[in-house]
Amino acid sequence: MAPELATLPEDPEDLRQYCLQLLAELDEQKQLIAKLSHELALFRRYLYGRRSETLDPAQLLLEFANWVKAMNEAAPARAEGAVETPVSSPAPAPPRPRAGHGRAPLPAFLPRRRVEHPLPEEQCTCAKCGARLVKIGEEASEQLDYQPASLVVTEHVRFKYACKACEEYVVTSALPAQPIDKGRPGPGLLAQVITAKYADHLPLNRQVDIFARHGVALSRQTLCDWVAEAAHLLAPIAHDLKQSVLEGKVIQTDDTPVPVQDPERPQTRDDRLWVYVGDKRPADIVYDYTPTRSRDGPLAFLGAFHGYLQADAYAGYDALYATGRVVEVGCWAHARRYFWEAKESDAARALGALGFIQQLYAVEAEAKALEAQARRALRQERARPVLDRFQRWLAEQADIVLPKSPIGEAVSYARAQWTALTRYLEDGDLAIDNNASERALRRVVTGRKNWLFCGSDEGGTRAAVLYSLVATCREHAIDVWEYLQDVLERIPTHPNRRRAELLPRNWKAARATAQA
């Protein structure tokens, strides 16, 4: 006999209470097992599965159609005369057009090197009559080749002048202003080091090896000093870029951890890089570094900003919303992710929610090419009914699902954020999600996997400055190296009152005008 049976209470009421307690404990254990199984599934997918959250339409139709049928059959009879549109399963997405076959032509601006291949002399006679062959045409085929980049030494020669009459006056011509005073790197080399690290994700120690292959020995500390000097020169332009973002109507934001070395700790600490994406098109993008993830970072950056702030549900933004100057806009991509992650534990409900959200994004795909007013009208007509049905469905599920289960947390998040999530219906200039800021953070995440950590708080601040210019150039389809080389060459003598000319947006416009 099991030892527990000897301790069972004999009184019926006590036994009943004991059983109720065991059932409650069993229920808690089931919730814990479900939660741990869900976390294990997420961990396995993180290690071995696809990161994409793309949903197969066939899977959605299979589960969602059955769920809709069951829901409609179980729905209570409608009041006489009431008309309600039944929930319908979404139509399958149209197939993507297949990419064309064949090789794309090589760019015409690339330099060509003609290599001729004549027939050997012994093959220049006719195989039939023996007469000499005459060239009647040619066939050309192109091959793309590569020549390694090269380092060059610019020798600045200054001439000395003297007065032969008095033989006492000597003057030397001035050296042009350089990005780094008395420094060896030219603007092109500085631009290359910055572009390689912050655009191509090559850490400085790898660049040291690359320069060594060219026969030039440079230490990692030397490159660090060059990057620091360049970031100091470019910081005012990044500040102007920040002002451009703050002047907009809508800002999207997100953050990601950045490991930073701390001499007082045996390991790195996790600091933060925040991204702020403006509403101009193409967008201006600014990064900000903070030692912690406290609300002080967004409060200090956004300052007196008036407008819409689109972000996740991070509580640190609440102080901004409390001022009344900043209006919260939710992100459907974040809400969708909760249901996507709950798909492993409760496929029917999770796929039902994903079906609703997919209908919202189908409306956005149609509204993408419209002006703001037309986009708002389309959302009110097409997305509002879907959101109303989704809201009722969430209210029904909240009374059924376990609050601490993955699907329960997804339902709770959507209901708690409902006002912010539906605010995009009010203004056509608002987006349905803040994926633009998440995309902007990808370059930081990719770089972080290579350079691993920042050496100090100053290094984090420099990274924010340089990432701001690199990301904005990429957004504006500007060659990062070309922009940095030109700006670093001009900035030592560029008038401060005309600093706005060096912003990527204005720089590109001026370059296009000059080339027209």
C-alpha angles and dihedrals in degrees: 000000000000113000091233092066091065091062098050113123116250098210110092094224092048090048090051092052090047091054091048089053091050091049091050090050090048090052090052090049091051090052091048092049091049091049093048091046089051092050090047091052091050091048092050091049090048091053102037110008137076118283092211117104093207111145120218107235090215091058091048093050093047096053101027096050091053091047092049091049092051092046093050092048092050095044115113119249112279120242113268110272094014115129122201128170110236119235110261129199114252119258114251114265114260114256116264115249111259118244116253120259127237134053121303114235116259115252113275093221093065113103115254126218113199116218115183123207109194123185115269113260093249091057096052095091126087113260091214107042104010096239119143115267120241123212109246102170146328142244120219129198126181127227123190112226136174135228117193118248114260136218118226132193116228109207111206108204118195120192126222122220128195137186110243092191098064097012089214106093121079126169132180125207114252125257113237115253112272131206090243113033110238088354125137102224118092122214092263093055092046090050090050094051092049094044092048093052104037101029103029096030096233110152117224095251090060090048088054088059091047092052089047089059087057089054097254119120112212125165124228090239090056091054090047090055091049092051090049092052092047092049089051090053093047097043094091090055090050088051090054088049089055091053089051090055093047091052091063130095098234131034125187118204142180137154141218133195120257120194112232127189115245118192090206094057133062090227139028123280125226112248126170141253113197123197125208118192118197126219098241117108114260087031129234111229125202130183127204129196124215130173091226140024094243122133090255091083098060091037092055095044099045093042109161096357115153118199145050122334115197114198144124123281095277108152092220090079093058092087089059093050090049091063091066090226094093123056119206119235118187129220120237091196089065092046091048092052091062091056092043091055091047090057092092095057102034110017097170097056095035093051090046090057092044088054091057092048092047089057089054091053091047088060090049092052089056093044096049095091095045130096119255097264094046090046091053092049092050091050092051091050101041110018100040095066091049091051092049091054091044091052092053090048092051091051090052093049093048089069093049111038125074109258094225096045119101092253090045091054090048092052092046092050093050093047094046091050097039097114092049093042093055096043092092087074090068098064131029091214090066122091126224091237142007095243089132089070092045090052089050090055093053092080089056092049092047091048092046090060088059108035090033099200147005117253096224145342088276089055090053091051091049090049090054092052095048095041088053093058095039094049094046091049090051091049090051093046091245123151101248096210093047092051095047094045092052095043095046089050093050104035099078090065101023113120111250092223089062095047092118088071088071095059109113093243094052094038091056092047092050092047091050091050092049092050094046 
